[in-house]
Amino acid sequence: MKQISGRAIRTGVPLPPQAGPGRDLMLWRDGRAAFVDSVRCYAESCRLMCENAGGDLSVVPTWAETTDDLAWRGIDATQPQQRHLLGIWVPVARRLRLAAWSRSEGAAFAVARGHQAHLLELDRNCYANPGFKPPTPDAFAAITTVTPWLTAERFARQALVRAVDAFNFLEHTPAHDIAHHHAHEVAAFVGGIFGCEVPFEGGGYWDTCPISLMHHRWGLSIGFSAVRLCSLCGEDLDECPHMIDTMYEVLVAHASDGTCTACGELVCDHMVGEVVHVRPHAVIREASLHEVSLVRNPRDPLARINRMDITAEVLRQSLGTDPAGRPLECYRCLHPCSGFTFPID
């Protein structure tokens, strides 16, 4: 039996209605914002690698290019695909890491001459290894001060998280294919350049890869009882005069908790004193949880699985042997898309 964990529902943010134009509008707005966030983080990662780490991104392949190359060569099996993809990505990652090392070598060894010399362990082999990670948090902080490489990695991984968010918002919109393709491109960049490990915890391996879990179209839906308040007047939504699918004029102000009276968010583009047209949404202050279910389309588009166990049988089939707790590198994001899986309703 699969072990999974995930987010049941977000709190502190407006959730879209269960259906109707109001839901479509909120999903499009939030999906577009997540997509823009992802592109900005992706661009910042590339900028840091180019301007500060000396990286030449013209040598970096794209997920679409490598997928087309596999199709042209007729490579269908998983293991041959992986060998071919690693032959493309590993030299590129090594070249970029060595370029970053050469740029920061002087500053790095200046720091290494201090009391953290035994922690940094900065040499060409470390930087050339795609799986290189600083040995301690202190070393991580020190390296970040002398090279932007790890900062670029942070931005790239955040770009992937937001790309998956964008797809979850835009799944049922005309932007479905664009969001799906973008998530694959960012994931391949993260895995191909920075590398990913499969976590081993509690005696087993876990799939925490955002792009892998995105293709399991399972969401979490909670059963609870609560009073829904209107975001515009604060009264019971079932009894107040405001209709969910109707636009109303609202004078923008800040509520007692600091949220915007127009959209209910702490940070937004609305200016205090302006009049805007918005749809009301439900605000839940107190709730009693009864159950959590796996569903195809959760009310909260980001209520998704974020962790799933990998059985020993699957590992033996993939690796040909039992890894027995040793570190495993994951390259799934480099492979062509294998499609989506859906829960049985």
C-alpha positions as CSV (number, residue, x, y, z in Angstrom):
1,M,0.0,0.0,0.0
2,K,1.3,3.4,-1.0
3,Q,2.3,5.9,1.7
4,I,1.7,9.5,0.7
5,S,1.6,12.9,2.3
6,G,0.6,16.2,1.0
7,R,-1.2,19.5,1.6
8,A,-4.8,19.2,2.5
9,I,-5.7,22.9,2.0
10,R,-4.1,26.3,2.1
11,T,-5.0,28.7,4.8
12,G,-4.8,32.5,4.8
13,V,-5.5,32.9,1.1
14,P,-8.8,33.1,-0.8
15,L,-9.8,29.8,-2.3
16,P,-11.7,29.6,-5.6
17,P,-15.4,28.6,-5.6
18,Q,-16.1,25.0,-6.4
19,A,-17.3,25.9,-9.9
20,G,-18.5,28.7,-12.1
21,P,-17.0,31.8,-13.7
22,G,-15.6,33.0,-10.3
23,R,-13.4,29.8,-10.1
24,D,-12.2,30.1,-13.7
25,L,-11.2,33.7,-13.1
26,M,-9.3,33.0,-9.9
27,L,-7.5,30.0,-11.4
28,W,-6.4,32.0,-14.4
29,R,-5.2,34.9,-12.3
30,D,-3.3,32.7,-9.8
31,G,-1.9,30.5,-12.6
32,R,-0.6,33.5,-14.5
33,A,1.0,34.9,-11.4
34,A,2.7,31.6,-10.6
35,F,3.9,31.2,-14.2
36,V,5.4,34.7,-14.1
37,D,7.1,33.9,-10.8
38,S,8.6,30.8,-12.3
39,V,9.9,32.6,-15.4
40,R,11.5,35.3,-13.2
41,C,13.2,32.8,-11.0
42,Y,14.4,30.8,-14.0
43,A,15.8,34.0,-15.6
44,E,17.5,35.0,-12.4
45,S,19.2,31.6,-12.1
46,C,20.4,31.9,-15.6
47,R,21.6,35.5,-15.0
48,L,23.6,34.5,-12.0
49,M,25.3,31.7,-13.9
50,C,26.1,33.9,-16.8
51,E,27.2,37.1,-15.2
52,N,28.8,35.9,-12.0
53,A,29.7,32.3,-12.4
54,G,31.1,32.6,-15.9
55,G,28.6,30.1,-17.3
56,D,27.9,29.9,-21.0
57,L,24.3,28.8,-21.3
58,S,24.4,28.4,-25.0
59,V,25.8,24.9,-24.3
60,V,22.8,23.9,-22.2
61,P,20.3,21.7,-24.0
62,T,16.6,21.9,-23.6
63,W,14.1,19.2,-22.6
64,A,12.4,19.6,-25.9
65,E,15.6,19.1,-27.8
66,T,16.7,16.0,-26.0
67,T,13.2,14.5,-26.2
68,D,13.2,15.0,-30.0
69,D,16.7,13.6,-30.2
70,L,15.6,10.4,-28.4
71,A,12.6,10.1,-30.7
72,W,14.8,10.6,-33.8
73,R,17.2,7.9,-32.6
74,G,14.4,5.5,-31.7
75,I,15.6,5.1,-28.1
76,D,12.5,4.0,-26.1
77,A,13.8,1.9,-23.2
78,T,14.4,3.6,-19.9
79,Q,18.0,2.6,-19.3
80,P,19.3,3.4,-22.8
81,Q,17.5,6.7,-22.6
82,Q,19.2,7.5,-19.3
83,R,22.7,6.7,-20.6
84,H,22.1,8.9,-23.7
85,L,20.7,11.8,-21.6
86,L,23.5,11.6,-19.1
87,G,26.0,11.7,-22.0
88,I,24.5,15.0,-23.0
89,W,23.8,16.7,-19.6
90,V,26.8,15.6,-17.4
91,P,29.5,17.2,-19.6
92,V,27.5,20.4,-19.7
93,A,27.0,20.5,-16.0
94,R,30.7,19.8,-15.4
95,R,31.8,22.5,-17.7
96,L,29.5,25.1,-16.0
97,R,30.7,24.0,-12.6
98,L,34.3,24.3,-13.5
99,A,33.6,27.8,-15.0
100,A,32.0,28.8,-11.7
101,W,35.0,27.4,-9.8
102,S,37.5,29.3,-11.9
103,R,35.6,32.5,-11.3
104,S,35.4,32.1,-7.5
105,E,38.7,30.3,-6.9
106,G,40.6,33.2,-5.5
107,A,37.8,34.3,-3.1
108,A,37.0,30.8,-2.2
109,F,40.6,30.0,-1.1
110,A,40.8,33.3,0.6
111,V,38.0,32.2,2.9
112,A,39.4,28.7,3.0
113,R,42.6,30.1,4.6
114,G,40.4,31.0,7.6
115,H,39.0,28.8,10.3
116,Q,36.5,27.2,7.9
117,A,39.2,25.7,5.7
118,H,38.3,22.1,6.9
119,L,34.6,22.7,6.0
120,L,34.7,24.3,2.6
121,E,36.7,21.6,0.8
122,L,36.5,23.6,-2.4
123,D,38.4,22.0,-5.3
124,R,37.9,21.3,-8.9
125,N,36.6,17.8,-8.2
126,C,33.9,19.1,-5.9
127,Y,32.7,21.6,-8.4
128,A,32.9,19.2,-11.4
129,N,30.7,16.6,-9.6
130,P,27.0,17.2,-10.4
131,G,26.1,15.8,-7.0
132,F,28.3,18.1,-5.0
133,K,26.7,19.5,-1.8
134,P,28.5,21.5,1.0
135,P,29.1,19.2,4.0
136,T,27.6,21.6,6.6
137,P,25.2,24.5,6.9
138,D,28.1,26.7,7.8
139,A,29.9,25.7,4.7
140,F,26.8,26.4,2.7
141,A,26.6,29.9,4.0
142,A,30.3,30.5,3.4
143,I,30.2,29.2,-0.2
144,T,27.2,31.3,-0.9
145,T,29.2,34.4,0.0
146,V,32.0,33.5,-2.5
147,T,30.1,32.1,-5.4
148,P,26.5,32.7,-6.8
149,W,26.3,29.0,-7.9
150,L,24.2,27.8,-5.0
151,T,22.1,31.0,-5.2
152,A,21.4,30.2,-8.8
153,E,20.4,26.7,-7.7
154,R,18.0,28.1,-5.2
155,F,16.3,30.2,-7.8
156,A,16.2,27.3,-10.3
157,R,14.5,25.0,-7.7
158,Q,12.0,27.8,-6.8
159,A,11.3,28.2,-10.5
160,L,10.3,24.6,-10.6
161,V,8.1,24.8,-7.6
162,R,6.2,27.7,-9.1
163,A,6.1,26.1,-12.5
164,V,4.2,23.1,-11.0
165,D,1.9,25.6,-9.1
166,A,1.2,27.2,-12.4
167,F,0.2,23.9,-14.1
168,N,-2.0,23.0,-11.1
169,F,-3.9,26.3,-11.6
170,L,-4.0,26.2,-15.4
171,E,-4.7,22.5,-15.9
172,H,-8.2,23.1,-17.2
173,T,-7.5,26.3,-19.2
174,P,-6.2,26.9,-22.8
175,A,-2.7,27.4,-21.2
176,H,-2.5,23.7,-20.1
177,D,0.1,22.7,-22.7
178,I,2.2,25.8,-22.2
179,A,2.3,25.3,-18.4
180,H,3.1,21.6,-18.8
181,H,5.9,22.2,-21.3
182,H,7.4,25.0,-19.2
183,A,7.4,22.7,-16.1
184,H,9.3,20.0,-18.0
185,E,11.9,22.5,-19.3
186,V,12.6,24.0,-15.8
187,A,12.8,20.5,-14.3
188,A,15.3,19.3,-16.9
189,F,17.4,22.4,-16.2
190,V,17.4,21.7,-12.4
191,G,18.1,18.0,-12.7
192,G,20.6,18.3,-15.6
193,I,22.7,21.1,-14.2
194,F,22.3,20.9,-10.4
195,G,21.3,17.3,-9.9
196,C,18.7,15.7,-7.5
197,E,18.9,13.0,-4.9
198,V,16.2,10.5,-3.9
199,P,15.6,11.0,-0.1
200,F,16.1,8.0,2.1
201,E,14.1,8.3,5.4
202,G,12.5,5.9,7.8
203,G,14.1,2.9,6.1
204,G,12.8,3.7,2.6
205,Y,13.2,5.9,-0.4
206,W,10.7,8.7,-1.2
207,D,9.6,10.4,-4.4
208,T,9.6,14.2,-3.6
209,C,10.3,15.3,-7.2
210,P,7.9,18.2,-8.1
211,I,7.7,17.2,-11.8
212,S,7.2,13.5,-11.0
213,L,4.5,14.2,-8.5
214,M,2.8,16.8,-10.8
215,H,2.0,13.9,-13.2
216,H,0.0,12.1,-10.5
217,R,-3.2,14.1,-10.8
218,W,-4.2,13.4,-7.3
219,G,-5.5,16.1,-5.0
220,L,-6.6,16.2,-1.4
221,S,-10.1,17.2,-0.5
222,I,-11.1,17.7,3.1
223,G,-14.5,17.2,4.6
224,F,-15.3,19.8,7.3
225,S,-18.0,21.9,8.7
226,A,-17.7,25.6,9.1
227,V,-19.5,28.9,8.7
228,R,-18.6,30.7,5.4
229,L,-18.3,34.4,5.7
230,C,-18.6,36.9,2.8
231,S,-15.3,38.6,1.9
232,L,-17.2,41.9,1.2
233,C,-19.5,42.3,4.2
234,G,-18.3,39.7,6.7
235,E,-21.7,38.2,7.1
236,D,-22.8,34.5,6.6
237,L,-22.3,33.9,2.9
238,D,-25.6,32.0,2.6
239,E,-27.6,34.8,4.1
240,C,-25.9,38.0,2.9
241,P,-27.1,39.8,-0.3
242,H,-23.9,39.3,-2.3
243,M,-23.8,36.6,-5.1
244,I,-20.6,34.7,-5.8
245,D,-20.8,35.1,-9.6
246,T,-21.5,38.8,-9.5
247,M,-19.1,41.7,-9.7
248,Y,-19.4,44.4,-7.1
249,E,-17.8,47.8,-6.6
250,V,-15.5,47.8,-3.6
251,L,-13.6,50.7,-2.0
252,V,-10.1,49.3,-1.3
253,A,-9.0,49.4,2.4
254,H,-7.1,47.3,4.9
255,A,-9.1,45.1,7.2
256,S,-8.2,44.7,10.9
257,D,-5.9,41.7,10.1
258,G,-4.1,43.7,7.4
259,T,-5.7,42.0,4.4
260,C,-7.1,43.8,1.4
261,T,-10.9,44.3,1.5
262,A,-11.1,43.7,-2.3
263,C,-9.1,40.4,-2.6
264,G,-8.4,39.2,0.9
265,E,-4.7,39.0,0.4
266,L,-1.9,40.5,2.5
267,V,0.1,41.6,-0.5
268,C,-1.6,42.7,-3.7
269,D,-1.6,45.5,-6.3
270,H,-4.8,47.2,-5.1
271,M,-4.3,50.8,-3.9
272,V,-6.1,52.0,-0.7
273,G,-8.9,54.4,-1.7
274,E,-9.4,53.2,-5.2
275,V,-12.7,51.6,-6.3
276,V,-12.4,48.2,-8.0
277,H,-14.8,45.6,-9.3
278,V,-14.4,42.1,-7.6
279,R,-16.4,39.0,-7.0
280,P,-17.0,38.0,-3.4
281,H,-15.5,34.8,-2.0
282,A,-15.9,32.7,1.1
283,V,-13.8,33.4,4.2
284,I,-13.6,30.6,6.7
285,R,-12.5,31.6,10.2
286,E,-13.2,28.3,12.1
287,A,-13.6,24.8,10.8
288,S,-14.0,21.2,12.2
289,L,-12.2,18.6,10.1
290,H,-14.0,15.3,9.5
291,E,-12.0,13.5,6.7
292,V,-9.5,13.8,3.9
293,S,-10.0,12.2,0.5
294,L,-8.0,11.7,-2.7
295,V,-9.9,13.3,-5.6
296,R,-9.3,14.2,-9.2
297,N,-10.0,18.0,-8.9
298,P,-9.5,19.4,-5.4
299,R,-11.2,22.6,-4.4
300,D,-7.8,24.0,-3.6
301,P,-5.7,23.5,-6.8
302,L,-2.5,23.4,-4.7
303,A,-3.8,20.7,-2.3
304,R,-1.6,18.1,-3.9
305,I,0.7,15.1,-3.0
306,N,4.2,16.2,-2.1
307,R,5.7,13.0,-1.0
308,M,5.2,9.3,-2.0
309,D,7.1,6.2,-1.0
310,I,9.1,4.2,-3.6
311,T,8.6,0.5,-3.1
312,A,11.6,-1.9,-3.0
313,E,10.1,-3.8,-6.0
314,V,10.1,-0.7,-8.1
315,L,13.7,0.1,-7.2
316,R,14.8,-3.4,-8.0
317,Q,13.1,-3.2,-11.4
318,S,14.6,0.1,-12.2
319,L,18.1,-0.5,-10.8
320,G,18.5,-4.3,-11.1
321,T,19.4,-4.5,-7.5
322,D,18.4,-3.4,-4.0
323,P,20.1,0.0,-3.3
324,A,20.0,-0.8,0.5
325,G,20.0,2.8,1.6
326,R,22.9,4.1,-0.4
327,P,22.6,7.6,-2.0
328,L,20.6,7.6,-5.3
329,E,20.6,10.2,-8.0
330,C,17.4,10.9,-9.8
331,Y,17.3,11.7,-13.5
332,R,13.6,11.3,-14.2
333,C,13.2,14.9,-15.1
334,L,15.5,14.5,-18.1
335,H,13.3,11.8,-19.7
336,P,10.4,12.4,-22.1
337,C,7.0,12.8,-20.5
338,S,5.4,9.5,-19.7
339,G,1.9,10.9,-19.3
340,F,-0.4,11.4,-16.3
341,T,-2.0,9.1,-13.8
342,F,-5.4,9.7,-12.3
343,P,-7.1,8.5,-9.2
344,I,-10.0,6.0,-9.4
345,D,-13.1,8.0,-8.5
